[in-house]
Amino acid sequence: MSFEPAHLLPLALILGFILYRSLGFRRARKAIPEMLKAGAVIVDVRTPSEYGSGHHPGSINIPLNRFDSGCEELKRETPVILCCASGARSGIAAGVLRAKGFPQVLNAGPWTNIP
C-alpha cells in the first residue's frame, strides 16, 4: 500500500486543529488570574445537570440554550470568563457576548481549565 500526500491531509488538518485549540486554551489559562483580579465573573454554559455534577467554585450557570436571555444579568463592564465541557459551547456564548458589545470576554474552554 502506498501513501500519497493527499491521504495525509485529513490527519494533518485534525492534528493542526487539536494543536490550535490546545494552544488557545493554554493562553486562556494564563489570562484567567488577571481577569479574576479585575472582578471577572465565571459563567458555565453547560446544562443544569452537567453543572450540578461538577463546576468551578464561584461560577454561575447560564445554559447555552437560555444564554441569549440569561446573559441579561451580566454587566458589560465586568470581564466574563466562559466555560463548558469542551470549549465549543463557551465559544458560541463568547460570540454572543461580543456581538452584544461585551469588551472583555474569554473562552476558557473546559471548566476544569480554570485554576
C-alpha positions, 0 to 999 in steps of 0.5 A, a space after each residue: 500500500 502506498 501513501 500519497 500526500 493527499 491521504 495525509 491531509 485529513 490527519 494533518 488538518 485534525 492534528 493542526 486543529 487539536 494543536 490550535 485549540 490546545 494552544 488557545 486554551 493554554 493562553 486562556 489559562 494564563 489570562 484567567 488570574 488577571 481577569 479574576 483580579 479585575 472582578 471577572 465573573 465565571 459563567 458555565 454554559 453547560 446544562 443544569 445537570 452537567 453543572 450540578 455534577 461538577 463546576 468551578 467554585 464561584 461560577 454561575 450557570 447560564 445554559 447555552 440554550 437560555 444564554 441569549 436571555 440569561 446573559 441579561 444579568 451580566 454587566 458589560 463592564 465586568 470581564 466574563 470568563 466562559 466555560 463548558 465541557 469542551 470549549 465549543 459551547 463557551 465559544 458560541 456564548 463568547 460570540 454572543 457576548 461580543 456581538 452584544 458589545 461585551 469588551 472583555 470576554 474569554 473562552 476558557 474552554 473546559 471548566 476544569 481549565 480554570 485554576 
